[in-house]
Amino acid sequence: MEIRELTLLDEMTEQLELIRQLYPKMTLEKYQSFLKEMIPRNYTQIAVFHNGECIGITGCWFSIKLWSGKYLEIDNFVVHEAYRSQGVGKMLTDFVEKKALQLGCTNIVLDAFTTNFKAHRFYYNQGYAPKGFHFVKILDEEGLT
């Protein structure tokens, strides 16, 4: 298995099918549109490949908050269904942690849906713990992916 950071729109767009395991309604047009706005805001993707196929991917970006200083955020974390429980997720979180340390981040943050208990267990096992609540007010249900 090979892990690498994706920084270009084209190489991220190539991974749409895996992203669709997380967001089945994601269209190519919407994905490209979102990425075009995200990439200039420090967004990259970390991807694990096996025999040329992307089997795990997470987005990440860094910023600064008053309470913590510089932080790195994990976003859109997905491992191909056929490769789960084989260490791919750990490869991704280990890579992200090294990146965060290199950037001088004080912490790594992420969101997991409250009903995604498998993800909760995985993140707990990787040393993550809830710090607070991420409140959401949906303004356009149709716009959600």
N, CA, C and O atoms as a DFTB+ gen file, in Angstrom:
580 C
 N C O
     1  1       0.851      -1.191       0.000
     2  2       0.000       0.000       0.000
     3  2       0.881       1.234       0.000
     4  3       1.948       1.260       0.614
     5  1       0.422       2.237      -0.688
     6  2       1.140       3.508      -0.804
     7  2       0.222       4.628      -0.304
     8  3      -0.975       4.633      -0.591
     9  1       0.789       5.565       0.438
    10  2       0.013       6.711       0.914
    11  2       0.660       7.974       0.369
    12  3       1.883       8.108       0.364
    13  1      -0.178       8.900      -0.091
    14  2       0.367      10.165      -0.580
    15  2      -0.655      11.283      -0.442
    16  3      -1.858      11.048      -0.328
    17  1      -0.141      12.498      -0.455
    18  2      -0.985      13.688      -0.342
    19  2      -1.364      14.171      -1.730
    20  3      -0.511      14.299      -2.609
    21  1      -2.639      14.435      -1.919
    22  2      -3.155      14.961      -3.185
    23  2      -3.397      16.452      -3.014
    24  3      -4.056      16.878      -2.066
    25  1      -2.863      17.240      -3.932
    26  2      -2.993      18.690      -3.824
    27  2      -3.645      19.323      -5.051
    28  3      -4.025      20.493      -5.014
    29  1      -3.776      18.569      -6.120
    30  2      -4.304      19.110      -7.366
    31  2      -5.740      18.669      -7.610
    32  3      -6.124      17.554      -7.258
    33  1      -6.522      19.542      -8.209
    34  2      -7.929      19.272      -8.490
    35  2      -8.106      17.971      -9.259
    36  3      -8.953      17.153      -8.898
    37  1      -7.328      17.766     -10.309
    38  2      -7.499      16.574     -11.144
    39  2      -7.272      15.288     -10.361
    40  3      -8.041      14.338     -10.512
    41  1      -6.228      15.233      -9.523
    42  2      -5.961      14.005      -8.776
    43  2      -7.005      13.771      -7.689
    44  3      -7.267      12.623      -7.329
    45  1      -7.600      14.829      -7.164
    46  2      -8.687      14.670      -6.192
    47  2      -9.958      14.201      -6.905
    48  3     -10.664      13.320      -6.414
    49  1     -10.240      14.789      -8.052
    50  2     -11.441      14.445      -8.807
    51  2     -11.434      12.972      -9.202
    52  3     -12.493      12.347      -9.271
    53  1     -10.267      12.417      -9.458
    54  2     -10.150      10.998      -9.830
    55  2     -10.664      10.070      -8.732
    56  3     -10.940       8.901      -9.003
    57  1     -10.798      10.556      -7.511
    58  2     -11.201       9.718      -6.382
    59  2     -12.697       9.821      -6.077
    60  3     -13.141       9.411      -5.005
    61  1     -13.468      10.363      -7.009
    62  2     -14.895      10.593      -6.783
    63  2     -15.651       9.318      -6.393
    64  3     -16.522       9.370      -5.525
    65  1     -15.342       8.196      -7.003
    66  2     -16.097       6.974      -6.695
    67  2     -15.957       6.577      -5.231
    68  3     -16.926       6.122      -4.623
    69  1     -14.780       6.739      -4.661
    70  2     -14.614       6.429      -3.243
    71  2     -15.365       7.448      -2.385
    72  3     -15.989       7.079      -1.390
    73  1     -15.307       8.713      -2.759
    74  2     -16.055       9.758      -2.040
    75  2     -17.550       9.433      -2.062
    76  3     -18.266       9.728      -1.105
    77  1     -18.014       8.830      -3.146
    78  2     -19.436       8.487      -3.244
    79  2     -19.844       7.394      -2.257
    80  3     -21.033       7.246      -1.978
    81  1     -18.900       6.630      -1.725
    82  2     -19.265       5.676      -0.672
    83  2     -19.695       6.425       0.581
    84  3     -20.464       5.898       1.385
    85  1     -19.208       7.642       0.754
    86  2     -19.600       8.481       1.883
    87  2     -20.780       9.377       1.525
    88  3     -21.690       9.575       2.331
    89  1     -20.753       9.913       0.315
    90  2     -21.793      10.830      -0.171
    91  2     -22.337      10.318      -1.507
    92  3     -21.890      10.776      -2.559
    93  1     -23.286       9.384      -1.491
    94  2     -23.764       8.764      -2.733
    95  2     -24.340       9.738      -3.759
    96  3     -24.303       9.454      -4.956
    97  1     -24.864      10.865      -3.324
    98  2     -25.471      11.821      -4.254
    99  2     -24.469      12.811      -4.845
   100  3     -24.864      13.698      -5.602
   101  1     -23.172      12.681      -4.515
   102  2     -22.170      13.636      -4.996
   103  2     -22.011      13.506      -6.514
   104  3     -21.724      12.427      -7.033
   105  1     -22.203      14.619      -7.204
   106  2     -21.987      14.643      -8.649
   107  2     -20.580      15.148      -8.942
   108  3     -19.954      15.791      -8.098
   109  1     -20.098      14.862     -10.115
   110  2     -18.785      15.343     -10.525
   111  2     -18.759      16.868     -10.510
   112  3     -17.788      17.472     -10.055
   113  1     -19.813      17.480     -11.003
   114  2     -19.869      18.936     -11.074
   115  2     -19.817      19.562      -9.683
   116  3     -19.092      20.532      -9.458
   117  1     -20.589      19.003      -8.754
   118  2     -20.607      19.539      -7.393
   119  2     -19.253      19.324      -6.721
   120  3     -18.735      20.224      -6.059
   121  1     -18.683      18.138      -6.888
   122  2     -17.387      17.809      -6.287
   123  2     -16.310      18.770      -6.777
   124  3     -15.543      19.310      -5.981
   125  1     -16.257      18.980      -8.083
   126  2     -15.259      19.910      -8.635
   127  2     -15.498      21.327      -8.139
   128  3     -14.550      22.038      -7.804
   129  1     -16.743      21.735      -8.091
   130  2     -17.080      23.078      -7.625
   131  2     -16.638      23.287      -6.179
   132  3     -16.040      24.312      -5.851
   133  1     -16.930      22.321      -5.321
   134  2     -16.520      22.423      -3.919
   135  2     -15.001      22.451      -3.793
   136  3     -14.448      23.284      -3.074
   137  1     -14.329      21.540      -4.494
   138  2     -12.870      21.475      -4.407
   139  2     -12.212      22.765      -4.876
   140  3     -11.210      23.193      -4.302
   141  1     -12.764      23.387      -5.911
   142  2     -12.196      24.642      -6.417
   143  2     -12.239      25.742      -5.362
   144  3     -11.392      26.635      -5.360
   145  1     -13.219      25.680      -4.469
   146  2     -13.279      26.655      -3.381
   147  2     -12.435      26.230      -2.194
   148  3     -11.902      27.080      -1.481
   149  1     -12.304      24.924      -1.967
   150  2     -11.610      24.410      -0.790
   151  2     -10.089      24.435      -0.941
   152  3      -9.379      24.777       0.005
   153  1      -9.592      24.080      -2.105
   154  2      -8.138      23.967      -2.306
   155  2      -7.403      25.267      -1.966
   156  3      -6.376      25.209      -1.291
   157  1      -7.879      26.426      -2.398
   158  2      -7.168      27.666      -2.027
   159  2      -7.212      27.977      -0.521
   160  3      -6.508      28.871      -0.053
   161  1      -8.037      27.243       0.230
   162  2      -8.156      27.448       1.681
   163  2      -7.418      26.350       2.462
   164  3      -7.880      25.914       3.517
   165  1      -6.284      25.914       1.941
   166  2      -5.401      24.935       2.587
   167  2      -5.938      23.507       2.586
   168  3      -5.482      22.686       3.381
   169  1      -6.893      23.191       1.714
   170  2      -7.448      21.842       1.668
   171  2      -6.573      20.929       0.816
   172  3      -6.205      21.274      -0.306
   173  1      -6.246      19.757       1.363
   174  2      -5.582      18.699       0.612
   175  2      -6.282      17.393       0.944
   176  3      -7.142      17.346       1.824
   177  1      -5.916      16.344       0.244
   178  2      -6.434      15.024       0.559
   179  2      -5.260      14.075       0.776
   180  3      -4.231      14.173       0.107
   181  1      -5.428      13.170       1.708
   182  2      -4.468      12.112       1.955
   183  2      -5.122      10.836       1.452
   184  3      -6.252      10.530       1.833
   185  1      -4.425      10.086       0.600
   186  2      -5.024       8.914      -0.026
   187  2      -4.111       7.705       0.101
   188  3      -2.888       7.809       0.005
   189  1      -4.741       6.556       0.319
   190  2      -4.038       5.275       0.363
   191  2      -4.410       4.512      -0.905
   192  3      -5.587       4.375      -1.242
   193  1      -3.388       4.019      -1.601
   194  2      -3.589       3.280      -2.843
   195  2      -3.092       1.842      -2.689
   196  3      -2.069       1.581      -2.057
   197  1      -3.842       0.930      -3.279
   198  2      -3.447      -0.478      -3.328
   199  2      -3.598      -0.935      -4.778
   200  3      -4.695      -0.915      -5.335
   201  1      -2.494      -1.340      -5.374
   202  2      -2.485      -1.737      -6.796
   203  2      -3.106      -0.661      -7.682
   204  3      -3.852      -0.964      -8.612
   205  1      -2.793       0.592      -7.384
   206  2      -3.261       1.712      -8.198
   207  2      -4.659       2.191      -7.894
   208  3      -5.088       3.206      -8.444
   209  1      -5.394       1.489      -7.029
   210  2      -6.760       1.877      -6.678
   211  2      -6.758       2.611      -5.344
   212  3      -6.110       2.182      -4.389
   213  1      -7.485       3.718      -5.288
   214  2      -7.619       4.461      -4.036
   215  2      -8.585       3.705      -3.133
   216  3      -9.751       3.510      -3.475
   217  1      -8.074       3.276      -1.954
   218  2      -8.894       2.477      -1.043
   219  2      -9.205       3.211       0.260
   220  3      -9.984       2.724       1.079
   221  1      -8.602       4.370       0.448
   222  2      -8.880       5.179       1.629
   223  2      -8.506       6.610       1.353
   224  3      -7.510       6.885       0.685
   225  1      -9.307       7.526       1.868
   226  2      -9.034       8.944       1.605
   227  2      -9.610       9.793       2.733
   228  3     -10.647       9.469       3.311
   229  1      -8.930      10.861       3.023
   230  2      -9.478      11.871       3.915
   231  2      -9.030      13.241       3.423
   232  3      -7.908      13.413       2.947
   233  1      -9.909      14.188       3.547
   234  2      -9.505      15.562       3.330
   235  2      -8.956      16.111       4.627
   236  3      -9.256      15.603       5.708
   237  1      -8.156      17.145       4.516
   238  2      -7.707      17.842       5.720
   239  2      -7.334      19.264       5.350
   240  3      -6.941      19.560       4.222
   241  1      -7.468      20.117       6.321
   242  2      -7.058      21.502       6.155
   243  2      -6.710      22.073       7.506
   244  3      -7.150      21.579       8.544
   245  1      -5.910      23.124       7.476
   246  2      -5.505      23.725       8.738
   247  2      -5.910      25.179       8.763
   248  3      -6.047      25.837       7.732
   249  1      -6.098      25.660       9.994
   250  2      -6.467      27.051      10.209
   251  2      -6.075      27.400      11.642
   252  3      -5.305      26.686      12.284
   253  1      -6.616      28.501      12.123
   254  2      -6.304      28.973      13.475
   255  2      -7.613      29.333      14.174
   256  3      -8.503      29.942      13.580
   257  1      -7.712      28.948      15.440
   258  2      -8.840      29.351      16.291
   259  2      -8.270      30.029      17.519
   260  3      -7.154      29.729      17.942
   261  1      -9.031      30.935      18.088
   262  2      -8.556      31.661      19.260
   263  2      -8.272      30.731      20.436
   264  3      -7.294      30.941      21.153
   265  1      -9.093      29.719      20.653
   266  2      -8.917      28.858      21.824
   267  2      -7.731      27.907      21.694
   268  3      -7.184      27.458      22.701
   269  1      -7.328      27.597      20.454
   270  2      -6.324      26.544      20.297
   271  2      -5.094      26.942      19.498
   272  3      -4.085      26.238      19.522
   273  1      -5.166      28.045      18.804
   274  2      -4.090      28.345      17.859
   275  2      -4.276      27.508      16.605
   276  3      -5.403      27.193      16.222
   277  1      -3.165      27.147      15.965
   278  2      -3.245      26.411      14.713
   279  2      -3.748      24.989      14.971
   280  3      -3.299      24.317      15.899
   281  1      -4.688      24.543      14.133
   282  2      -5.249      23.199      14.226
   283  2      -5.368      22.609      12.831
   284  3      -5.375      23.336      11.838
   285  1      -5.463      21.295      12.763
   286  2      -5.718      20.613      11.504
   287  2      -7.052      19.895      11.628
   288  3      -7.329      19.259      12.645
   289  1      -7.875      19.997      10.597
   290  2      -9.189      19.362      10.617
   291  2      -9.240      18.230       9.610
   292  3      -8.915      18.408       8.436
   293  1      -9.653      17.062      10.084
   294  2      -9.934      15.917       9.218
   295  2     -11.344      16.091       8.680
   296  3     -12.260      16.430       9.428
   297  1     -11.521      15.861       7.385
   298  2     -12.819      16.079       6.753
   299  2     -13.036      15.021       5.670
   300  3     -12.133      14.760       4.874
   301  1     -14.207      14.417       5.631
   302  2     -14.569      13.466       4.573
   303  2     -13.680      12.227       4.583
   304  3     -13.035      11.910       3.583
   305  1     -13.649      11.540       5.701
   306  2     -12.809      10.364       5.921
   307  2     -13.573       9.126       5.471
   308  3     -14.660       8.850       5.978
   309  1     -13.014       8.381       4.525
   310  2     -13.694       7.173       4.045
   311  2     -12.662       6.117       3.643
   312  3     -11.662       6.410       2.987
   313  1     -12.938       4.887       4.056
   314  2     -12.158       3.728       3.640
   315  2     -13.094       2.835       2.832
   316  3     -14.222       2.572       3.248
   317  1     -12.623       2.371       1.676
   318  2     -13.422       1.500       0.815
   319  2     -13.963       0.333       1.637
   320  3     -13.242      -0.268       2.435
   321  1     -15.233       0.025       1.433
   322  2     -15.911      -1.010       2.216
   323  2     -15.138      -2.329       2.241
   324  3     -15.121      -3.011       3.266
   325  1     -14.503      -2.692       1.138
   326  2     -13.791      -3.973       1.041
   327  2     -12.466      -3.980       1.811
   328  3     -11.875      -5.043       1.999
   329  1     -11.990      -2.808       2.260
   330  2     -10.689      -2.709       2.927
   331  2     -10.777      -2.239       4.374
   332  3      -9.757      -1.913       4.982
   333  1     -11.975      -2.200       4.927
   334  2     -12.120      -1.755       6.314
   335  2     -11.557      -2.801       7.276
   336  3     -11.543      -3.995       6.975
   337  1     -11.099      -2.340       8.423
   338  2     -10.493      -3.188       9.468
   339  2      -9.201      -3.851       8.993
   340  3      -8.857      -4.941       9.450
   341  1      -8.486      -3.197       8.079
   342  2      -7.210      -3.712       7.585
   343  2      -6.072      -2.714       7.786
   344  3      -5.010      -2.858       7.181
   345  1      -6.286      -1.702       8.629
   346  2      -5.223      -0.755       8.942
   347  2      -5.157       0.473       8.052
   348  3      -4.290       1.325       8.245
   349  1      -6.052       0.582       7.084
   350  2      -6.031       1.719       6.153
   351  2      -6.369       3.010       6.894
   352  3      -5.703       4.027       6.698
   353  1      -7.392       2.978       7.738
   354  2      -7.772       4.168       8.507
   355  2      -6.648       4.641       9.409
   356  3      -6.403       5.841       9.526
   357  1      -5.966       3.704      10.043
   358  2      -4.839       4.069      10.905
   359  2      -3.712       4.691      10.096
   360  3      -3.064       5.630      10.559
   361  1      -3.469       4.178       8.888
   362  2      -2.457       4.800       8.022
   363  2      -2.806       6.266       7.777
   364  3      -1.937       7.137       7.811
   365  1      -4.087       6.524       7.530
   366  2      -4.529       7.894       7.260
   367  2      -4.364       8.782       8.491
   368  3      -3.823       9.883       8.392
   369  1      -4.828       8.310       9.651
   370  2      -4.726       9.166      10.842
   371  2      -3.271       9.369      11.264
   372  3      -2.921      10.445      11.749
   373  1      -2.421       8.360      11.089
   374  2      -0.998       8.527      11.413
   375  2      -0.361       9.574      10.504
   376  3       0.419      10.407      10.966
   377  1      -0.689       9.534       9.213
   378  2      -0.152      10.507       8.265
   379  2      -0.616      11.915       8.625
   380  3       0.175      12.858       8.624
   381  1      -1.908      12.050       8.933
   382  2      -2.475      13.347       9.294
   383  2      -1.804      13.890      10.558
   384  3      -1.520      15.084      10.644
   385  1      -1.552      13.019      11.536
   386  2      -0.908      13.475      12.765
   387  2       0.503      13.998      12.495
   388  3       0.895      15.027      13.045
   389  1       1.253      13.313      11.668
   390  2       2.595      13.793      11.309
   391  2       2.521      15.134      10.600
   392  3       3.324      16.028      10.862
   393  1       1.555      15.270       9.700
   394  2       1.371      16.537       8.982
   395  2       1.036      17.659       9.962
   396  3       1.582      18.757       9.856
   397  1       0.146      17.389      10.911
   398  2      -0.246      18.397      11.900
   399  2       0.959      18.841      12.729
   400  3       1.131      20.031      12.993
   401  1       1.779      17.898      13.132
   402  2       2.978      18.233      13.913
   403  2       3.950      19.072      13.085
   404  3       4.535      20.029      13.593
   405  1       4.122      18.716      11.812
   406  2       5.007      19.483      10.925
   407  2       4.508      20.913      10.739
   408  3       5.308      21.837      10.591
   409  1       3.181      21.098      10.745
   410  2       2.592      22.429      10.583
   411  2       2.592      23.231      11.885
   412  3       2.273      24.419      11.877
   413  1       2.947      22.592      12.999
   414  2       2.940      23.273      14.287
   415  2       1.559      23.384      14.904
   416  3       1.294      24.311      15.670
   417  1       0.672      22.445      14.579
   418  2      -0.690      22.469      15.113
   419  2      -0.712      21.982      16.563
   420  3       0.076      21.123      16.960
   421  1      -1.621      22.545      17.331
   422  2      -1.789      22.121      18.723
   423  2      -2.765      20.966      18.853
   424  3      -2.757      20.260      19.862
   425  1      -3.611      20.760      17.841
   426  2      -4.606      19.700      17.917
   427  2      -5.141      19.349      16.543
   428  3      -4.958      20.083      15.572
   429  1      -5.810      18.202      16.488
   430  2      -6.504      17.737      15.283
   431  2      -7.975      17.624      15.661
   432  3      -8.308      17.108      16.728
   433  1      -8.846      18.102      14.796
   434  2     -10.287      18.048      15.061
   435  2     -10.986      17.310      13.924
   436  3     -10.459      17.204      12.816
   437  1     -12.173      16.808      14.216
   438  2     -12.986      16.164      13.192
   439  2     -14.418      16.109      13.675
   440  3     -14.697      16.265      14.864
   441  1     -15.314      15.889      12.746
   442  2     -16.722      15.670      13.060
   443  2     -17.077      14.242      12.659
   444  3     -16.598      13.742      11.641
   445  1     -17.908      13.592      13.453
   446  2     -18.475      12.290      13.110
   447  2     -19.960      12.361      13.459
   448  3     -20.331      12.807      14.545
   449  1     -20.789      11.926      12.544
   450  2     -22.220      11.971      12.807
   451  2     -22.545      11.201      14.086
   452  3     -21.926      10.178      14.377
   453  1     -23.498      11.690      14.829
   454  2     -23.822      11.103      16.131
   455  2     -24.273       9.645      16.027
   456  3     -24.171       8.901      17.003
   457  1     -24.762       9.232      14.877
   458  2     -25.239       7.854      14.695
   459  2     -24.167       6.920      14.125
   460  3     -24.430       5.733      13.936
   461  1     -22.985       7.426      13.854
   462  2     -21.931       6.627      13.233
   463  2     -21.045       5.990      14.313
   464  3     -19.918       6.428      14.546
   465  1     -21.568       4.963      14.957
   466  2     -20.896       4.359      16.108
   467  2     -19.588       3.661      15.727
   468  3     -18.654       3.634      16.527
   469  1     -19.508       3.100      14.526
   470  2     -18.257       2.471      14.089
   471  2     -17.149       3.516      13.992
   472  3     -16.008       3.256      14.374
   473  1     -17.483       4.683      13.486
   474  2     -16.493       5.765      13.391
   475  2     -16.084       6.222      14.788
   476  3     -14.905       6.466      15.044
   477  1     -17.044       6.337      15.681
   478  2     -16.729       6.751      17.058
   479  2     -15.705       5.795      17.660
   480  3     -14.699       6.229      18.221
   481  1     -15.964       4.495      17.544
   482  2     -15.060       3.489      18.105
   483  2     -13.671       3.612      17.473
   484  3     -12.658       3.551      18.171
   485  1     -13.630       3.786      16.151
   486  2     -12.344       3.932      15.462
   487  2     -11.582       5.149      15.991
   488  3     -10.400       5.044      16.319
   489  1     -12.249       6.296      16.076
   490  2     -11.566       7.517      16.522
   491  2     -11.131       7.422      17.986
   492  3     -10.045       7.887      18.331
   493  1     -11.946       6.838      18.837
   494  2     -11.515       6.606      20.223
   495  2     -10.237       5.773      20.245
   496  3      -9.302       6.083      20.984
   497  1     -10.197       4.717      19.437
   498  2      -9.022       3.846      19.390
   499  2      -7.782       4.564      18.857
   500  3      -6.660       4.126      19.111
   501  1      -7.972       5.652      18.127
   502  2      -6.849       6.429      17.599
   503  2      -6.448       7.579      18.534
   504  3      -5.561       8.368      18.208
   505  1      -7.113       7.670      19.704
   506  2      -6.752       8.689      20.682
   507  2      -7.579       9.955      20.637
   508  3      -7.262      10.923      21.328
   509  1      -8.634       9.969      19.837
   510  2      -9.513      11.133      19.758
   511  2     -10.611      10.997      20.806
   512  3     -11.000       9.887      21.168
   513  1     -11.106      12.131      21.290
   514  2     -12.196      12.140      22.263
   515  2     -13.043      13.382      22.042
   516  3     -12.529      14.402      21.583
   517  1     -14.325      13.316      22.359
   518  2     -15.185      14.493      22.215
   519  2     -14.729      15.625      23.133
   520  3     -14.387      15.396      24.294
   521  1     -14.727      16.823      22.612
   522  2     -14.368      18.015      23.387
   523  2     -15.593      18.904      23.591
   524  3     -15.649      19.683      24.542
   525  1     -16.558      18.787      22.710
   526  2     -17.742      19.626      22.772
   527  2     -18.771      19.150      21.768
   528  3     -18.696      18.018      21.291
   529  1     -19.714      19.986      21.447
   530  2     -20.747      19.665      20.472
   531  2     -20.568      20.550      19.250
   532  3     -20.239      21.730      19.371
   533  1     -20.784      19.987      18.097
   534  2     -20.785      20.753      16.852
   535  2     -22.255      20.922      16.474
   536  3     -22.878      19.993      15.961
   537  1     -22.800      22.094      16.726
   538  2     -24.201      22.358      16.442
   539  2     -24.379      22.749      14.987
   540  3     -23.542      23.445      14.413
   541  1     -25.468      22.299      14.400
   542  2     -25.756      22.561      12.997
   543  2     -27.199      23.025      12.863
   544  3     -28.107      22.462      13.473
   545  1     -27.390      24.043      12.069
   546  2     -28.731      24.503      11.715
   547  2     -28.832      24.395      10.193
   548  3     -28.194      25.169       9.478
   549  1     -29.611      23.460       9.696
   550  2     -29.747      23.238       8.255
   551  2     -30.607      24.350       7.672
   552  3     -31.736      24.570       8.111
   553  1     -30.069      25.044       6.687
   554  2     -30.797      26.132       6.022
   555  2     -31.348      25.718       4.652
   556  3     -32.317      26.305       4.170
   557  1     -30.730      24.705       4.025
   558  2     -31.160      24.256       2.712
   559  2     -30.950      22.758       2.605
   560  3     -29.878      22.306       2.201
   561  1     -31.955      21.992       2.961
   562  2     -31.870      20.534       2.944
   563  2     -31.518      20.001       1.559
   564  3     -30.792      19.013       1.442
   565  1     -32.018      20.635       0.524
   566  2     -31.750      20.196      -0.856
   567  2     -30.289      20.390      -1.243
   568  3     -29.786      19.685      -2.118
   569  1     -29.619      21.307      -0.625
   570  2     -28.224      21.585      -0.957
   571  2     -27.242      20.630      -0.323
   572  3     -26.056      20.649      -0.652
   573  1     -27.725      19.782       0.596
   574  2     -26.841      18.851       1.281
   575  2     -26.488      17.667       0.375
   576  3     -27.289      17.244      -0.458
   577  1     -25.309      17.162       0.551
   578  2     -24.867      16.005      -0.228
   579  2     -25.067      14.777       0.613
   580  3     -24.765      13.669       0.170
